[in-house]
Amino acid sequence: MSDRLLDTLTARLDARLAELHDQEVALERETRNPACDLATKAERTLETVRAVQEEVRRIREWVFHLQRHRE
């Protein structure tokens, strides 16, 4: 069961990263100002990092709870 749960969480993380990447690509096409582009890219990178951190936190919680239930 834990392998299936981790696979599900991994799939959610992969889907979120793909979604954020697609948004970044779309935004890069829309902007023309290099300074604005750099700021936008930095914001998107920060959003990606925060999303990954949140998913990792959720995965750690799940693993913690699974380990406690096994004891």
PDB file of N, CA, C and O in Angstrom:
ATOM      1  N   MET A   1       0.818  -1.191   0.000  1.00  0.00           N
ATOM      2  CA  MET A   1       0.000   0.000   0.000  1.00  0.00           C
ATOM      3  C   MET A   1       0.864   1.258   0.000  1.00  0.00           C
ATOM      4  O   MET A   1       0.532   2.227  -0.683  1.00  0.00           O
ATOM      5  N   SER A   2       1.958   1.263   0.746  1.00  0.00           N
ATOM      6  CA  SER A   2       2.781   2.464   0.820  1.00  0.00           C
ATOM      7  C   SER A   2       3.431   2.777  -0.517  1.00  0.00           C
ATOM      8  O   SER A   2       3.597   3.947  -0.863  1.00  0.00           O
ATOM      9  N   ASP A   3       3.805   1.741  -1.280  1.00  0.00           N
ATOM     10  CA  ASP A   3       4.391   1.990  -2.604  1.00  0.00           C
ATOM     11  C   ASP A   3       3.378   2.660  -3.519  1.00  0.00           C
ATOM     12  O   ASP A   3       3.721   3.577  -4.266  1.00  0.00           O
ATOM     13  N   ARG A   4       2.154   2.213  -3.464  1.00  0.00           N
ATOM     14  CA  ARG A   4       1.103   2.810  -4.292  1.00  0.00           C
ATOM     15  C   ARG A   4       0.856   4.258  -3.887  1.00  0.00           C
ATOM     16  O   ARG A   4       0.653   5.121  -4.740  1.00  0.00           O
ATOM     17  N   LEU A   5       0.875   4.518  -2.593  1.00  0.00           N
ATOM     18  CA  LEU A   5       0.683   5.875  -2.100  1.00  0.00           C
ATOM     19  C   LEU A   5       1.822   6.780  -2.552  1.00  0.00           C
ATOM     20  O   LEU A   5       1.586   7.897  -3.012  1.00  0.00           O
ATOM     21  N   LEU A   6       3.042   6.307  -2.423  1.00  0.00           N
ATOM     22  CA  LEU A   6       4.186   7.102  -2.872  1.00  0.00           C
ATOM     23  C   LEU A   6       4.146   7.326  -4.380  1.00  0.00           C
ATOM     24  O   LEU A   6       4.509   8.402  -4.857  1.00  0.00           O
ATOM     25  N   ASP A   7       3.709   6.318  -5.134  1.00  0.00           N
ATOM     26  CA  ASP A   7       3.564   6.491  -6.583  1.00  0.00           C
ATOM     27  C   ASP A   7       2.532   7.567  -6.902  1.00  0.00           C
ATOM     28  O   ASP A   7       2.725   8.371  -7.813  1.00  0.00           O
ATOM     29  N   THR A   8       1.437   7.577  -6.145  1.00  0.00           N
ATOM     30  CA  THR A   8       0.394   8.579  -6.343  1.00  0.00           C
ATOM     31  C   THR A   8       0.922   9.977  -6.032  1.00  0.00           C
ATOM     32  O   THR A   8       0.684  10.921  -6.786  1.00  0.00           O
ATOM     33  N   LEU A   9       1.633  10.101  -4.929  1.00  0.00           N
ATOM     34  CA  LEU A   9       2.195  11.405  -4.565  1.00  0.00           C
ATOM     35  C   LEU A   9       3.247  11.859  -5.576  1.00  0.00           C
ATOM     36  O   LEU A   9       3.322  13.041  -5.910  1.00  0.00           O
ATOM     37  N   THR A  10       4.043  10.933  -6.052  1.00  0.00           N
ATOM     38  CA  THR A  10       5.044  11.255  -7.072  1.00  0.00           C
ATOM     39  C   THR A  10       4.364  11.718  -8.351  1.00  0.00           C
ATOM     40  O   THR A  10       4.813  12.678  -8.977  1.00  0.00           O
ATOM     41  N   ALA A  11       3.298  11.055  -8.741  1.00  0.00           N
ATOM     42  CA  ALA A  11       2.562  11.446  -9.942  1.00  0.00           C
ATOM     43  C   ALA A  11       1.975  12.845  -9.779  1.00  0.00           C
ATOM     44  O   ALA A  11       1.988  13.630 -10.727  1.00  0.00           O
ATOM     45  N   ARG A  12       1.460  13.168  -8.593  1.00  0.00           N
ATOM     46  CA  ARG A  12       0.928  14.509  -8.345  1.00  0.00           C
ATOM     47  C   ARG A  12       2.023  15.556  -8.465  1.00  0.00           C
ATOM     48  O   ARG A  12       1.811  16.622  -9.043  1.00  0.00           O
ATOM     49  N   LEU A  13       3.183  15.253  -7.924  1.00  0.00           N
ATOM     50  CA  LEU A  13       4.300  16.178  -7.997  1.00  0.00           C
ATOM     51  C   LEU A  13       4.737  16.371  -9.445  1.00  0.00           C
ATOM     52  O   LEU A  13       4.972  17.499  -9.879  1.00  0.00           O
ATOM     53  N   ASP A  14       4.846  15.278 -10.189  1.00  0.00           N
ATOM     54  CA  ASP A  14       5.226  15.375 -11.602  1.00  0.00           C
ATOM     55  C   ASP A  14       4.218  16.203 -12.392  1.00  0.00           C
ATOM     56  O   ASP A  14       4.598  17.021 -13.229  1.00  0.00           O
ATOM     57  N   ALA A  15       2.942  15.989 -12.125  1.00  0.00           N
ATOM     58  CA  ALA A  15       1.899  16.748 -12.824  1.00  0.00           C
ATOM     59  C   ALA A  15       1.983  18.231 -12.488  1.00  0.00           C
ATOM     60  O   ALA A  15       1.830  19.079 -13.368  1.00  0.00           O
ATOM     61  N   ARG A  16       2.226  18.547 -11.222  1.00  0.00           N
ATOM     62  CA  ARG A  16       2.334  19.954 -10.808  1.00  0.00           C
ATOM     63  C   ARG A  16       3.542  20.620 -11.457  1.00  0.00           C
ATOM     64  O   ARG A  16       3.444  21.756 -11.923  1.00  0.00           O
ATOM     65  N   LEU A  17       4.670  19.933 -11.492  1.00  0.00           N
ATOM     66  CA  LEU A  17       5.864  20.494 -12.122  1.00  0.00           C
ATOM     67  C   LEU A  17       5.642  20.715 -13.614  1.00  0.00           C
ATOM     68  O   LEU A  17       6.066  21.734 -14.159  1.00  0.00           O
ATOM     69  N   ALA A  18       4.986  19.776 -14.272  1.00  0.00           N
ATOM     70  CA  ALA A  18       4.692  19.930 -15.697  1.00  0.00           C
ATOM     71  C   ALA A  18       3.769  21.121 -15.931  1.00  0.00           C
ATOM     72  O   ALA A  18       3.955  21.884 -16.880  1.00  0.00           O
ATOM     73  N   GLU A  19       2.785  21.273 -15.071  1.00  0.00           N
ATOM     74  CA  GLU A  19       1.853  22.414 -15.184  1.00  0.00           C
ATOM     75  C   GLU A  19       2.596  23.738 -15.017  1.00  0.00           C
ATOM     76  O   GLU A  19       2.384  24.672 -15.791  1.00  0.00           O
ATOM     77  N   LEU A  20       3.460  23.820 -14.016  1.00  0.00           N
ATOM     78  CA  LEU A  20       4.220  25.049 -13.790  1.00  0.00           C
ATOM     79  C   LEU A  20       5.173  25.330 -14.951  1.00  0.00           C
ATOM     80  O   LEU A  20       5.364  26.485 -15.331  1.00  0.00           O
ATOM     81  N   HIS A  21       5.758  24.301 -15.502  1.00  0.00           N
ATOM     82  CA  HIS A  21       6.655  24.482 -16.651  1.00  0.00           C
ATOM     83  C   HIS A  21       5.875  25.021 -17.847  1.00  0.00           C
ATOM     84  O   HIS A  21       6.330  25.939 -18.529  1.00  0.00           O
ATOM     85  N   ASP A  22       4.704  24.450 -18.097  1.00  0.00           N
ATOM     86  CA  ASP A  22       3.868  24.924 -19.209  1.00  0.00           C
ATOM     87  C   ASP A  22       3.472  26.385 -19.021  1.00  0.00           C
ATOM     88  O   ASP A  22       3.453  27.151 -19.985  1.00  0.00           O
ATOM     89  N   GLN A  23       3.158  26.776 -17.793  1.00  0.00           N
ATOM     90  CA  GLN A  23       2.813  28.168 -17.512  1.00  0.00           C
ATOM     91  C   GLN A  23       4.011  29.080 -17.775  1.00  0.00           C
ATOM     92  O   GLN A  23       3.862  30.166 -18.335  1.00  0.00           O
ATOM     93  N   GLU A  24       5.189  28.636 -17.371  1.00  0.00           N
ATOM     94  CA  GLU A  24       6.395  29.431 -17.586  1.00  0.00           C
ATOM     95  C   GLU A  24       6.671  29.619 -19.072  1.00  0.00           C
ATOM     96  O   GLU A  24       7.015  30.719 -19.503  1.00  0.00           O
ATOM     97  N   VAL A  25       6.527  28.568 -19.848  1.00  0.00           N
ATOM     98  CA  VAL A  25       6.752  28.655 -21.286  1.00  0.00           C
ATOM     99  C   VAL A  25       5.760  29.624 -21.918  1.00  0.00           C
ATOM    100  O   VAL A  25       6.133  30.436 -22.765  1.00  0.00           O
ATOM    101  N   ALA A  26       4.509  29.540 -21.510  1.00  0.00           N
ATOM    102  CA  ALA A  26       3.490  30.438 -22.058  1.00  0.00           C
ATOM    103  C   ALA A  26       3.793  31.895 -21.706  1.00  0.00           C
ATOM    104  O   ALA A  26       3.642  32.781 -22.547  1.00  0.00           O
ATOM    105  N   LEU A  27       4.214  32.141 -20.485  1.00  0.00           N
ATOM    106  CA  LEU A  27       4.524  33.509 -20.074  1.00  0.00           C
ATOM    107  C   LEU A  27       5.754  34.052 -20.789  1.00  0.00           C
ATOM    108  O   LEU A  27       5.808  35.240 -21.104  1.00  0.00           O
ATOM    109  N   GLU A  28       6.733  33.208 -21.047  1.00  0.00           N
ATOM    110  CA  GLU A  28       7.935  33.655 -21.761  1.00  0.00           C
ATOM    111  C   GLU A  28       7.590  34.144 -23.163  1.00  0.00           C
ATOM    112  O   GLU A  28       8.216  35.074 -23.670  1.00  0.00           O
ATOM    113  N   ARG A  29       6.610  33.527 -23.779  1.00  0.00           N
ATOM    114  CA  ARG A  29       6.194  33.943 -25.126  1.00  0.00           C
ATOM    115  C   ARG A  29       5.475  35.286 -25.107  1.00  0.00           C
ATOM    116  O   ARG A  29       5.508  36.016 -26.097  1.00  0.00           O
ATOM    117  N   GLU A  30       4.825  35.624 -23.990  1.00  0.00           N
ATOM    118  CA  GLU A  30       4.007  36.833 -23.914  1.00  0.00           C
ATOM    119  C   GLU A  30       4.818  38.093 -23.653  1.00  0.00           C
ATOM    120  O   GLU A  30       4.422  39.173 -24.092  1.00  0.00           O
ATOM    121  N   THR A  31       5.924  37.988 -22.960  1.00  0.00           N
ATOM    122  CA  THR A  31       6.664  39.190 -22.558  1.00  0.00           C
ATOM    123  C   THR A  31       7.724  39.549 -23.587  1.00  0.00           C
ATOM    124  O   THR A  31       8.207  38.697 -24.332  1.00  0.00           O
ATOM    125  N   ARG A  32       8.078  40.847 -23.611  1.00  0.00           N
ATOM    126  CA  ARG A  32       9.076  41.343 -24.567  1.00  0.00           C
ATOM    127  C   ARG A  32      10.237  42.052 -23.878  1.00  0.00           C
ATOM    128  O   ARG A  32      11.335  42.101 -24.432  1.00  0.00           O
ATOM    129  N   ASN A  33      10.024  42.601 -22.691  1.00  0.00           N
ATOM    130  CA  ASN A  33      11.036  43.352 -21.967  1.00  0.00           C
ATOM    131  C   ASN A  33      11.983  42.376 -21.271  1.00  0.00           C
ATOM    132  O   ASN A  33      11.534  41.591 -20.436  1.00  0.00           O
ATOM    133  N   PRO A  34      13.303  42.400 -21.594  1.00  0.00           N
ATOM    134  CA  PRO A  34      14.242  41.448 -20.979  1.00  0.00           C
ATOM    135  C   PRO A  34      14.275  41.517 -19.452  1.00  0.00           C
ATOM    136  O   PRO A  34      14.357  40.479 -18.795  1.00  0.00           O
ATOM    137  N   ALA A  35      14.214  42.719 -18.876  1.00  0.00           N
ATOM    138  CA  ALA A  35      14.212  42.843 -17.417  1.00  0.00           C
ATOM    139  C   ALA A  35      12.949  42.236 -16.826  1.00  0.00           C
ATOM    140  O   ALA A  35      12.992  41.559 -15.799  1.00  0.00           O
ATOM    141  N   CYS A  36      11.840  42.483 -17.479  1.00  0.00           N
ATOM    142  CA  CYS A  36      10.568  41.917 -17.038  1.00  0.00           C
ATOM    143  C   CYS A  36      10.598  40.390 -17.186  1.00  0.00           C
ATOM    144  O   CYS A  36      10.114  39.663 -16.319  1.00  0.00           O
ATOM    145  N   ASP A  37      11.167  39.924 -18.286  1.00  0.00           N
ATOM    146  CA  ASP A  37      11.281  38.486 -18.510  1.00  0.00           C
ATOM    147  C   ASP A  37      12.076  37.822 -17.393  1.00  0.00           C
ATOM    148  O   ASP A  37      11.692  36.766 -16.890  1.00  0.00           O
ATOM    149  N   LEU A  38      13.190  38.449 -17.008  1.00  0.00           N
ATOM    150  CA  LEU A  38      14.039  37.892 -15.963  1.00  0.00           C
ATOM    151  C   LEU A  38      13.297  37.857 -14.628  1.00  0.00           C
ATOM    152  O   LEU A  38      13.372  36.869 -13.897  1.00  0.00           O
ATOM    153  N   ALA A  39      12.588  38.926 -14.316  1.00  0.00           N
ATOM    154  CA  ALA A  39      11.823  38.981 -13.064  1.00  0.00           C
ATOM    155  C   ALA A  39      10.704  37.946 -13.075  1.00  0.00           C
ATOM    156  O   ALA A  39      10.461  37.272 -12.073  1.00  0.00           O
ATOM    157  N   THR A  40      10.033  37.826 -14.198  1.00  0.00           N
ATOM    158  CA  THR A  40       8.950  36.849 -14.313  1.00  0.00           C
ATOM    159  C   THR A  40       9.488  35.430 -14.164  1.00  0.00           C
ATOM    160  O   THR A  40       8.890  34.596 -13.484  1.00  0.00           O
ATOM    161  N   LYS A  41      10.614  35.170 -14.802  1.00  0.00           N
ATOM    162  CA  LYS A  41      11.218  33.835 -14.698  1.00  0.00           C
ATOM    163  C   LYS A  41      11.625  33.542 -13.257  1.00  0.00           C
ATOM    164  O   LYS A  41      11.442  32.420 -12.784  1.00  0.00           O
ATOM    165  N   ALA A  42      12.168  34.523 -12.560  1.00  0.00           N
ATOM    166  CA  ALA A  42      12.552  34.329 -11.162  1.00  0.00           C
ATOM    167  C   ALA A  42      11.317  34.042 -10.300  1.00  0.00           C
ATOM    168  O   ALA A  42      11.358  33.182  -9.420  1.00  0.00           O
ATOM    169  N   GLU A  43      10.233  34.757 -10.554  1.00  0.00           N
ATOM    170  CA  GLU A  43       8.991  34.524  -9.809  1.00  0.00           C
ATOM    171  C   GLU A  43       8.464  33.114 -10.064  1.00  0.00           C
ATOM    172  O   GLU A  43       8.038  32.425  -9.137  1.00  0.00           O
ATOM    173  N   ARG A  44       8.496  32.697 -11.311  1.00  0.00           N
ATOM    174  CA  ARG A  44       8.006  31.355 -11.661  1.00  0.00           C
ATOM    175  C   ARG A  44       8.887  30.280 -11.036  1.00  0.00           C
ATOM    176  O   ARG A  44       8.386  29.252 -10.577  1.00  0.00           O
ATOM    177  N   THR A  45      10.193  30.514 -11.017  1.00  0.00           N
ATOM    178  CA  THR A  45      11.107  29.556 -10.394  1.00  0.00           C
ATOM    179  C   THR A  45      10.807  29.448  -8.904  1.00  0.00           C
ATOM    180  O   THR A  45      10.784  28.349  -8.351  1.00  0.00           O
ATOM    181  N   LEU A  46      10.578  30.577  -8.261  1.00  0.00           N
ATOM    182  CA  LEU A  46      10.244  30.576  -6.847  1.00  0.00           C
ATOM    183  C   LEU A  46       8.927  29.836  -6.604  1.00  0.00           C
ATOM    184  O   LEU A  46       8.816  29.069  -5.648  1.00  0.00           O
ATOM    185  N   GLU A  47       7.942  30.058  -7.451  1.00  0.00           N
ATOM    186  CA  GLU A  47       6.669  29.342  -7.325  1.00  0.00           C
ATOM    187  C   GLU A  47       6.876  27.842  -7.474  1.00  0.00           C
ATOM    188  O   GLU A  47       6.276  27.051  -6.747  1.00  0.00           O
ATOM    189  N   THR A  48       7.724  27.453  -8.415  1.00  0.00           N
ATOM    190  CA  THR A  48       8.009  26.032  -8.621  1.00  0.00           C
ATOM    191  C   THR A  48       8.673  25.434  -7.388  1.00  0.00           C
ATOM    192  O   THR A  48       8.297  24.354  -6.932  1.00  0.00           O
ATOM    193  N   VAL A  49       9.653  26.135  -6.857  1.00  0.00           N
ATOM    194  CA  VAL A  49      10.343  25.656  -5.664  1.00  0.00           C
ATOM    195  C   VAL A  49       9.367  25.517  -4.498  1.00  0.00           C
ATOM    196  O   VAL A  49       9.398  24.524  -3.771  1.00  0.00           O
ATOM    197  N   ARG A  50       8.515  26.498  -4.328  1.00  0.00           N
ATOM    198  CA  ARG A  50       7.528  26.437  -3.235  1.00  0.00           C
ATOM    199  C   ARG A  50       6.550  25.284  -3.433  1.00  0.00           C
ATOM    200  O   ARG A  50       6.183  24.609  -2.471  1.00  0.00           O
ATOM    201  N   ALA A  51       6.129  25.057  -4.665  1.00  0.00           N
ATOM    202  CA  ALA A  51       5.211  23.943  -4.943  1.00  0.00           C
ATOM    203  C   ALA A  51       5.890  22.605  -4.652  1.00  0.00           C
ATOM    204  O   ALA A  51       5.275  21.705  -4.080  1.00  0.00           O
ATOM    205  N   VAL A  52       7.143  22.480  -5.041  1.00  0.00           N
ATOM    206  CA  VAL A  52       7.885  21.245  -4.776  1.00  0.00           C
ATOM    207  C   VAL A  52       8.059  21.059  -3.270  1.00  0.00           C
ATOM    208  O   VAL A  52       7.891  19.951  -2.759  1.00  0.00           O
ATOM    209  N   GLN A  53       8.391  22.127  -2.563  1.00  0.00           N
ATOM    210  CA  GLN A  53       8.545  22.039  -1.111  1.00  0.00           C
ATOM    211  C   GLN A  53       7.246  21.592  -0.444  1.00  0.00           C
ATOM    212  O   GLN A  53       7.268  20.788   0.488  1.00  0.00           O
ATOM    213  N   GLU A  54       6.133  22.104  -0.913  1.00  0.00           N
ATOM    214  CA  GLU A  54       4.829  21.726  -0.344  1.00  0.00           C
ATOM    215  C   GLU A  54       4.533  20.252  -0.607  1.00  0.00           C
ATOM    216  O   GLU A  54       4.052  19.551   0.282  1.00  0.00           O
ATOM    217  N   GLU A  55       4.812  19.784  -1.800  1.00  0.00           N
ATOM    218  CA  GLU A  55       4.573  18.372  -2.110  1.00  0.00           C
ATOM    219  C   GLU A  55       5.505  17.473  -1.292  1.00  0.00           C
ATOM    220  O   GLU A  55       5.088  16.415  -0.819  1.00  0.00           O
ATOM    221  N   VAL A  56       6.747  17.885  -1.129  1.00  0.00           N
ATOM    222  CA  VAL A  56       7.683  17.106  -0.311  1.00  0.00           C
ATOM    223  C   VAL A  56       7.195  17.057   1.134  1.00  0.00           C
ATOM    224  O   VAL A  56       7.274  16.013   1.782  1.00  0.00           O
ATOM    225  N   ARG A  57       6.692  18.182   1.639  1.00  0.00           N
ATOM    226  CA  ARG A  57       6.148  18.207   2.998  1.00  0.00           C
ATOM    227  C   ARG A  57       4.995  17.225   3.143  1.00  0.00           C
ATOM    228  O   ARG A  57       4.901  16.509   4.140  1.00  0.00           O
ATOM    229  N   ARG A  58       4.120  17.194   2.146  1.00  0.00           N
ATOM    230  CA  ARG A  58       2.983  16.258   2.177  1.00  0.00           C
ATOM    231  C   ARG A  58       3.459  14.815   2.130  1.00  0.00           C
ATOM    232  O   ARG A  58       2.935  13.960   2.843  1.00  0.00           O
ATOM    233  N   ILE A  59       4.439  14.547   1.300  1.00  0.00           N
ATOM    234  CA  ILE A  59       4.979  13.189   1.203  1.00  0.00           C
ATOM    235  C   ILE A  59       5.583  12.776   2.544  1.00  0.00           C
ATOM    236  O   ILE A  59       5.370  11.655   3.005  1.00  0.00           O
ATOM    237  N   ARG A  60       6.334  13.677   3.165  1.00  0.00           N
ATOM    238  CA  ARG A  60       6.931  13.363   4.473  1.00  0.00           C
ATOM    239  C   ARG A  60       5.864  13.076   5.509  1.00  0.00           C
ATOM    240  O   ARG A  60       6.025  12.167   6.324  1.00  0.00           O
ATOM    241  N   GLU A  61       4.777  13.830   5.494  1.00  0.00           N
ATOM    242  CA  GLU A  61       3.681  13.586   6.436  1.00  0.00           C
ATOM    243  C   GLU A  61       3.082  12.204   6.218  1.00  0.00           C
ATOM    244  O   GLU A  61       2.840  11.465   7.173  1.00  0.00           O
ATOM    245  N   TRP A  62       2.843  11.860   4.954  1.00  0.00           N
ATOM    246  CA  TRP A  62       2.277  10.551   4.646  1.00  0.00           C
ATOM    247  C   TRP A  62       3.205   9.440   5.117  1.00  0.00           C
ATOM    248  O   TRP A  62       2.761   8.473   5.737  1.00  0.00           O
ATOM    249  N   VAL A  63       4.489   9.580   4.823  1.00  0.00           N
ATOM    250  CA  VAL A  63       5.454   8.554   5.222  1.00  0.00           C
ATOM    251  C   VAL A  63       5.503   8.450   6.740  1.00  0.00           C
ATOM    252  O   VAL A  63       5.526   7.344   7.281  1.00  0.00           O
ATOM    253  N   PHE A  64       5.520   9.576   7.431  1.00  0.00           N
ATOM    254  CA  PHE A  64       5.528   9.575   8.888  1.00  0.00           C
ATOM    255  C   PHE A  64       4.322   8.826   9.435  1.00  0.00           C
ATOM    256  O   PHE A  64       4.459   7.990  10.328  1.00  0.00           O
ATOM    257  N   HIS A  65       3.141   9.125   8.900  1.00  0.00           N
ATOM    258  CA  HIS A  65       1.925   8.460   9.368  1.00  0.00           C
ATOM    259  C   HIS A  65       1.932   6.977   9.043  1.00  0.00           C
ATOM    260  O   HIS A  65       1.483   6.164   9.851  1.00  0.00           O
ATOM    261  N   LEU A  66       2.432   6.616   7.879  1.00  0.00           N
ATOM    262  CA  LEU A  66       2.520   5.199   7.533  1.00  0.00           C
ATOM    263  C   LEU A  66       3.462   4.459   8.474  1.00  0.00           C
ATOM    264  O   LEU A  66       3.169   3.342   8.901  1.00  0.00           O
ATOM    265  N   GLN A  67       4.563   5.065   8.788  1.00  0.00           N
ATOM    266  CA  GLN A  67       5.513   4.426   9.698  1.00  0.00           C
ATOM    267  C   GLN A  67       4.933   4.274  11.101  1.00  0.00           C
ATOM    268  O   GLN A  67       5.156   3.256  11.756  1.00  0.00           O
ATOM    269  N   ARG A  68       4.205   5.260  11.556  1.00  0.00           N
ATOM    270  CA  ARG A  68       3.615   5.198  12.897  1.00  0.00           C
ATOM    271  C   ARG A  68       2.536   4.118  12.973  1.00  0.00           C
ATOM    272  O   ARG A  68       2.376   3.471  14.008  1.00  0.00           O
ATOM    273  N   HIS A  69       1.789   3.920  11.870  1.00  0.00           N
ATOM    274  CA  HIS A  69       0.731   2.910  11.866  1.00  0.00           C
ATOM    275  C   HIS A  69       1.300   1.501  11.826  1.00  0.00           C
ATOM    276  O   HIS A  69       0.646   0.552  12.259  1.00  0.00           O
ATOM    277  N   ARG A  70       2.500   1.360  11.315  1.00  0.00           N
ATOM    278  CA  ARG A  70       3.139   0.046  11.263  1.00  0.00           C
ATOM    279  C   ARG A  70       3.664  -0.385  12.626  1.00  0.00           C
ATOM    280  O   ARG A  70       3.796  -1.578  12.902  1.00  0.00           O
ATOM    281  N   GLU A  71       3.962   0.596  13.479  1.00  0.00           N
ATOM    282  CA  GLU A  71       4.549   0.278  14.799  1.00  0.00           C
ATOM    283  C   GLU A  71       3.535  -0.260  15.759  1.00  0.00           C
ATOM    284  O   GLU A  71       3.871  -0.571  16.902  1.00  0.00           O
TER     285      GLU A  71
END
